[in-house]
Amino acid sequence: MQRSTRRVRVLKLEDTDRWDDEEVVSEEPLKIVVNGKTTYMLSTPGEDEELVVGFLFTSGTISSMEDVHKIEKGRGEVRVEVRGTPPPRDFVNSACGMCGSPGILGSMVVEDEFKVEAKVLLSLPNKMKERQELFRSTGGLHAAALFDKKGKLLWISEDVGRHNAVDKLIGHFLILGEIPKGILQVSGRAGYEIIQKAGVAGFPVVSAISAPSSMAVEVAELLNIALVGFSRGSRLNVYTHPERIVY
């Protein structure tokens, strides 16, 4: 079984120099084979099937689990047979998203009346951190968590890649059969790819602990997603669609 962490030797330069053993997050290649076409993705072992399903969904290869004929997990690989929609000629990298696809983005507009209280948003980073088991042991993982409008945690996924964590989260719900409406809370910053994936999944609010990028703001505005950044302590910034935030 592949492990999500590994022990390494490290020289710690503190009051006294000493060698010690420390847990670090695993980053390994995952082989993905879709209808015989192979690509590789660097990720943290764990939730491999969820990662692949979420990635295929957010990259537009599948629209639901009904498009997946068969999925098999082996050591370091996931094989998928997709029916109906063939895989794209070249898989996009998980850190690339679907850049330059305004037509596709236009079809992702999140149409609903979802609102959340600002005090709920402020509580989410700590709730997420409390459930980041791998982060506590390594300090080296990103997390993506989905909360309902009352601040109840629905699921959390971790990975060395922030985009992978979001794909794992989305893949988890796809495999269960339904992606609920909710607040996507992410560690770190919010880039374009995070908002694109949130739009595909239909998440009306995205909250990040750090800053958004300019393209993330533009796309969130287009997709009717409330984008929140610098959610820390008693403050947060609302960059788009403040009508979704009750304060």
URCORTA-V720097 format. One record per helix or strand of 2 or more residues. SS is the DSSP state (2 for helix, 1 for strand). FROM is the first residue (numbers start at 1). TO is the last residue. If there is no record, write none. Layout:
# URCORTA-V720097
ss=<SS SS>
from=<FROM FROM>
to=<TO TO>
This chain:
# URCORTA-V720097
ss=<1 1 1 1 2 2 1 1 2 1 2 2 1 1 2 1 2 1 2 1 1 2 1>
from=<5 17 28 37 48 65 68 77 102 116 118 133 142 153 162 183 192 205 214 226 235 242 245>
to=<13 25 34 43 58 67 74 82 106 117 130 138 147 159 176 186 201 208 223 232 238 244 246>
